[in-house]
Amino acid sequence: MYVCVCLAVSETEVQAAIEAGATTREAVTLACKAGGDCGACHGMIRTMLEDHADDVSGPIVCCPPASAAADRLVPDNALVRTRAA
Ligand code: FES
């Protein structure tokens, strides 16, 4: 399937440009010419760039690693009881 009809650039060619390191529409155009004429395909190229960025960004980490959390625990013998005045 063509992403860019004007310049007859296929989805495979655009994907190859992105996987080779193109991170902007302009970089894709430089790499494979897609998007270099009327601009109707710019949205599709941006969508492919966003999909690739989502794929390579990896999982969202919300918590510190277990070893980091264990470092912050207070050992039992460090606890001190105080009497309320
Ligand atoms: S469809 Fe890509 S520049 Fe026209």
Backbone and ligand atoms as CSV (ligand in chain L), in Angstrom:
chain,resi,resn,atom,element,x,y,z
A,1,MET,N,N,0.849,-1.181,0.000
A,1,MET,CA,C,0.000,0.000,0.000
A,1,MET,C,C,0.896,1.247,0.000
A,2,TYR,N,N,0.492,2.215,-0.812
A,2,TYR,CA,C,1.244,3.458,-0.857
A,2,TYR,C,C,0.849,4.369,0.305
A,3,VAL,N,N,1.836,4.881,0.990
A,3,VAL,CA,C,1.604,5.952,1.954
A,3,VAL,C,C,1.582,7.267,1.198
A,4,CYS,N,N,2.509,7.426,0.306
A,4,CYS,CA,C,2.625,8.654,-0.485
A,4,CYS,C,C,2.343,8.322,-1.950
A,5,VAL,N,N,1.168,8.730,-2.378
A,5,VAL,CA,C,0.747,8.436,-3.753
A,5,VAL,C,C,1.529,9.286,-4.750
A,6,CYS,N,N,1.768,10.538,-4.407
A,6,CYS,CA,C,2.475,11.442,-5.332
A,6,CYS,C,C,3.809,10.860,-5.789
A,7,LEU,N,N,4.543,10.300,-4.839
A,7,LEU,CA,C,5.892,9.842,-5.146
A,7,LEU,C,C,6.001,8.323,-5.112
A,8,ALA,N,N,4.847,7.653,-5.041
A,8,ALA,CA,C,4.788,6.187,-5.076
A,8,ALA,C,C,5.721,5.550,-4.053
A,9,VAL,N,N,5.561,5.998,-2.788
A,9,VAL,CA,C,6.382,5.434,-1.712
A,9,VAL,C,C,5.483,4.539,-0.858
A,10,SER,N,N,5.920,3.322,-0.681
A,10,SER,CA,C,5.100,2.329,0.025
A,10,SER,C,C,5.249,2.454,1.548
A,11,GLU,N,N,4.312,1.827,2.254
A,11,GLU,CA,C,4.361,1.765,3.719
A,11,GLU,C,C,5.650,1.097,4.173
A,12,THR,N,N,6.067,0.065,3.450
A,12,THR,CA,C,7.306,-0.647,3.800
A,12,THR,C,C,8.519,0.285,3.719
A,13,GLU,N,N,8.542,1.125,2.702
A,13,GLU,CA,C,9.674,2.043,2.545
A,13,GLU,C,C,9.677,3.105,3.643
A,14,VAL,N,N,8.493,3.607,3.993
A,14,VAL,CA,C,8.412,4.608,5.075
A,14,VAL,C,C,8.816,3.963,6.394
A,15,GLN,N,N,8.319,2.745,6.640
A,15,GLN,CA,C,8.655,2.050,7.881
A,15,GLN,C,C,10.163,1.812,7.960
A,16,ALA,N,N,10.772,1.468,6.858
A,16,ALA,CA,C,12.233,1.243,6.843
A,16,ALA,C,C,12.968,2.538,7.191
A,17,ALA,N,N,12.486,3.660,6.672
A,17,ALA,CA,C,13.123,4.951,6.984
A,17,ALA,C,C,13.017,5.243,8.478
A,18,ILE,N,N,11.859,4.953,9.047
A,18,ILE,CA,C,11.651,5.204,10.481
A,18,ILE,C,C,12.545,4.275,11.305
A,19,GLU,N,N,12.586,3.027,10.939
A,19,GLU,CA,C,13.413,2.075,11.696
A,19,GLU,C,C,14.909,2.363,11.536
A,20,ALA,N,N,15.261,3.056,10.464
A,20,ALA,CA,C,16.665,3.437,10.263
A,20,ALA,C,C,17.028,4.693,11.046
A,21,GLY,N,N,16.022,5.315,11.696
A,21,GLY,CA,C,16.347,6.436,12.562
A,21,GLY,C,C,15.614,7.729,12.284
A,22,ALA,N,N,14.779,7.784,11.260
A,22,ALA,CA,C,14.025,9.011,10.992
A,22,ALA,C,C,13.013,9.220,12.119
A,23,THR,N,N,13.037,10.383,12.739
A,23,THR,CA,C,12.122,10.649,13.854
A,23,THR,C,C,11.163,11.803,13.566
A,24,THR,N,N,11.286,12.427,12.419
A,24,THR,CA,C,10.376,13.503,12.036
A,24,THR,C,C,9.878,13.262,10.622
A,25,ARG,N,N,8.779,13.944,10.268
A,25,ARG,CA,C,8.257,13.823,8.905
A,25,ARG,C,C,9.311,14.283,7.916
A,26,GLU,N,N,10.002,15.358,8.248
A,26,GLU,CA,C,11.022,15.883,7.352
A,26,GLU,C,C,12.150,14.866,7.126
A,27,ALA,N,N,12.527,14.173,8.182
A,27,ALA,CA,C,13.586,13.165,8.055
A,27,ALA,C,C,13.120,11.995,7.190
A,28,VAL,N,N,11.838,11.639,7.330
A,28,VAL,CA,C,11.294,10.575,6.473
A,28,VAL,C,C,11.346,11.018,5.015
A,29,THR,N,N,10.980,12.258,4.754
A,29,THR,CA,C,11.003,12.772,3.379
A,29,THR,C,C,12.427,12.742,2.814
A,30,LEU,N,N,13.383,13.127,3.626
A,30,LEU,CA,C,14.778,13.081,3.163
A,30,LEU,C,C,15.222,11.653,2.876
A,31,ALA,N,N,14.744,10.715,3.703
A,31,ALA,CA,C,15.200,9.334,3.578
A,31,ALA,C,C,14.578,8.614,2.384
A,32,CYS,N,N,13.275,8.852,2.142
A,32,CYS,CA,C,12.623,8.037,1.103
A,32,CYS,C,C,11.718,8.842,0.173
A,33,LYS,N,N,11.688,10.156,0.332
A,33,LYS,CA,C,10.925,11.088,-0.504
A,33,LYS,C,C,9.436,11.156,-0.149
A,34,ALA,N,N,8.926,10.253,0.677
A,34,ALA,CA,C,7.504,10.304,1.039
A,34,ALA,C,C,7.188,11.643,1.686
A,35,GLY,N,N,6.128,12.283,1.219
A,35,GLY,CA,C,5.738,13.565,1.784
A,35,GLY,C,C,6.381,14.759,1.108
A,36,GLY,N,N,7.107,14.522,0.052
A,36,GLY,CA,C,7.838,15.598,-0.597
A,36,GLY,C,C,7.092,16.333,-1.691
A,37,ASP,N,N,5.768,16.137,-1.785
A,37,ASP,CA,C,5.036,16.840,-2.847
A,37,ASP,C,C,3.812,17.541,-2.255
A,38,CYS,N,N,2.620,16.985,-2.379
A,38,CYS,CA,C,1.390,17.710,-2.011
A,38,CYS,C,C,1.169,17.812,-0.501
A,39,GLY,N,N,1.705,16.872,0.265
A,39,GLY,CA,C,1.547,16.899,1.715
A,39,GLY,C,C,0.354,16.111,2.241
A,40,ALA,N,N,-0.431,15.537,1.379
A,40,ALA,CA,C,-1.603,14.782,1.826
A,40,ALA,C,C,-1.229,13.590,2.710
A,41,CYS,N,N,-0.035,13.083,2.581
A,41,CYS,CA,C,0.387,11.918,3.353
A,41,CYS,C,C,1.085,12.288,4.660
A,42,HIS,N,N,1.252,13.532,4.954
A,42,HIS,CA,C,1.979,13.930,6.170
A,42,HIS,C,C,1.340,13.356,7.427
A,43,GLY,N,N,0.020,13.348,7.499
A,43,GLY,CA,C,-0.671,12.802,8.668
A,43,GLY,C,C,-0.373,11.328,8.853
A,44,MET,N,N,-0.377,10.577,7.757
A,44,MET,CA,C,-0.091,9.136,7.833
A,44,MET,C,C,1.349,8.905,8.276
A,45,ILE,N,N,2.258,9.709,7.763
A,45,ILE,CA,C,3.667,9.562,8.159
A,45,ILE,C,C,3.817,9.878,9.645
A,46,ARG,N,N,3.171,10.916,10.118
A,46,ARG,CA,C,3.250,11.266,11.552
A,46,ARG,C,C,2.667,10.147,12.408
A,47,THR,N,N,1.565,9.569,11.956
A,47,THR,CA,C,0.971,8.456,12.699
A,47,THR,C,C,1.949,7.284,12.779
A,48,MET,N,N,2.610,6.984,11.687
A,48,MET,CA,C,3.590,5.897,11.695
A,48,MET,C,C,4.757,6.223,12.624
A,49,LEU,N,N,5.177,7.487,12.652
A,49,LEU,CA,C,6.248,7.904,13.568
A,49,LEU,C,C,5.805,7.740,15.021
A,50,GLU,N,N,4.572,8.151,15.332
A,50,GLU,CA,C,4.059,8.027,16.704
A,50,GLU,C,C,3.927,6.568,17.112
A,51,ASP,N,N,3.421,5.736,16.208
A,51,ASP,CA,C,3.287,4.307,16.521
A,51,ASP,C,C,4.648,3.693,16.809
A,52,HIS,N,N,5.656,4.079,16.025
A,52,HIS,CA,C,6.999,3.542,16.240
A,52,HIS,C,C,7.547,4.012,17.587
A,53,ALA,N,N,7.328,5.284,17.910
A,53,ALA,CA,C,7.820,5.816,19.190
A,53,ALA,C,C,7.161,5.083,20.353
A,54,ASP,N,N,5.872,4.785,20.233
A,54,ASP,CA,C,5.176,4.049,21.290
A,54,ASP,C,C,5.749,2.646,21.436
A,55,ASP,N,N,6.095,2.025,20.302
A,55,ASP,CA,C,6.606,0.654,20.330
A,55,ASP,C,C,7.978,0.571,20.979
A,56,VAL,N,N,8.813,1.573,20.789
A,56,VAL,CA,C,10.192,1.491,21.280
A,56,VAL,C,C,10.404,2.128,22.651
A,57,SER,N,N,9.383,2.798,23.177
A,57,SER,CA,C,9.596,3.498,24.442
A,57,SER,C,C,9.581,2.556,25.639
A,58,GLY,N,N,9.081,1.343,25.490
A,58,GLY,CA,C,9.101,0.372,26.568
A,58,GLY,C,C,8.016,0.616,27.589
A,59,PRO,N,N,7.953,-0.269,28.588
A,59,PRO,CA,C,6.903,-0.154,29.589
A,59,PRO,C,C,7.104,1.057,30.498
A,60,ILE,N,N,6.013,1.552,31.029
A,60,ILE,CA,C,6.075,2.650,31.983
A,60,ILE,C,C,6.419,2.064,33.348
A,61,VAL,N,N,7.444,2.599,33.981
A,61,VAL,CA,C,7.858,2.116,35.293
A,61,VAL,C,C,7.309,3.084,36.332
A,62,CYS,N,N,6.502,2.564,37.241
A,62,CYS,CA,C,5.854,3.444,38.206
A,62,CYS,C,C,6.452,3.339,39.595
A,63,CYS,N,N,7.250,2.291,39.836
A,63,CYS,CA,C,7.726,2.076,41.205
A,63,CYS,C,C,9.233,1.846,41.180
A,64,PRO,N,N,9.900,2.206,42.257
A,64,PRO,CA,C,11.331,1.912,42.289
A,64,PRO,C,C,11.545,0.405,42.323
A,65,PRO,N,N,12.692,-0.051,41.858
A,65,PRO,CA,C,12.977,-1.482,41.929
A,65,PRO,C,C,12.929,-1.954,43.383
A,66,ALA,N,N,12.602,-3.223,43.566
A,66,ALA,CA,C,12.462,-3.773,44.915
A,66,ALA,C,C,13.715,-3.548,45.747
A,67,SER,N,N,14.899,-3.644,45.151
A,67,SER,CA,C,16.130,-3.462,45.924
A,67,SER,C,C,16.226,-2.030,46.451
A,68,ALA,N,N,15.763,-1.044,45.679
A,68,ALA,CA,C,15.809,0.347,46.134
A,68,ALA,C,C,14.842,0.551,47.299
A,69,ALA,N,N,13.685,-0.093,47.246
A,69,ALA,CA,C,12.718,0.033,48.329
A,69,ALA,C,C,13.257,-0.623,49.601
A,70,ALA,N,N,13.939,-1.756,49.461
A,70,ALA,CA,C,14.495,-2.454,50.629
A,70,ALA,C,C,15.552,-1.610,51.316
A,71,ASP,N,N,16.295,-0.815,50.555
A,71,ASP,CA,C,17.324,0.043,51.140
A,71,ASP,C,C,16.736,1.094,52.079
A,72,ARG,N,N,15.477,1.438,51.884
A,72,ARG,CA,C,14.862,2.474,52.710
A,72,ARG,C,C,14.169,1.917,53.945
A,73,LEU,N,N,14.102,0.596,54.083
A,73,LEU,CA,C,13.453,0.023,55.258
A,73,LEU,C,C,14.352,0.187,56.473
A,74,VAL,N,N,13.755,0.411,57.613
A,74,VAL,CA,C,14.502,0.554,58.855
A,74,VAL,C,C,14.585,-0.822,59.509
A,75,PRO,N,N,15.801,-1.274,59.863
A,75,PRO,CA,C,15.905,-2.588,60.510
A,75,PRO,C,C,15.220,-2.577,61.877
A,76,ASP,N,N,14.737,-3.760,62.326
A,76,ASP,CA,C,14.008,-3.863,63.596
A,76,ASP,C,C,14.809,-3.338,64.775
A,77,ASN,N,N,16.125,-3.616,64.820
A,77,ASN,CA,C,16.924,-3.188,65.955
A,77,ASN,C,C,17.197,-1.685,65.968
A,78,ALA,N,N,16.765,-0.965,64.956
A,78,ALA,CA,C,16.963,0.478,64.901
A,78,ALA,C,C,15.769,1.232,65.488
A,79,LEU,N,N,14.685,0.514,65.777
A,79,LEU,CA,C,13.508,1.187,66.295
A,79,LEU,C,C,13.707,1.555,67.767
A,80,VAL,N,N,13.301,2.727,68.138
A,80,VAL,CA,C,13.440,3.208,69.514
A,80,VAL,C,C,12.055,3.590,70.014
A,81,ARG,N,N,11.688,3.018,71.155
A,81,ARG,CA,C,10.389,3.373,71.721
A,81,ARG,C,C,10.574,4.520,72.711
A,82,THR,N,N,9.691,5.428,72.661
A,82,THR,CA,C,9.768,6.544,73.589
A,82,THR,C,C,8.466,6.582,74.391
A,83,ARG,N,N,8.545,7.125,75.565
A,83,ARG,CA,C,7.387,7.229,76.429
A,83,ARG,C,C,6.783,8.616,76.259
A,84,ALA,N,N,5.501,8.648,76.092
A,84,ALA,CA,C,4.842,9.940,75.955
A,84,ALA,C,C,4.905,10.694,77.278
A,85,ALA,N,N,5.188,11.975,77.236
A,85,ALA,CA,C,5.325,12.768,78.470
A,85,ALA,C,C,3.992,13.092,79.074
L,1,FES,S1,S,0.705,11.977,-1.157
L,1,FES,FE1,FE,2.650,12.255,-0.325
L,1,FES,S2,S,3.286,14.178,-1.028
L,1,FES,FE2,FE,1.375,13.865,-1.971
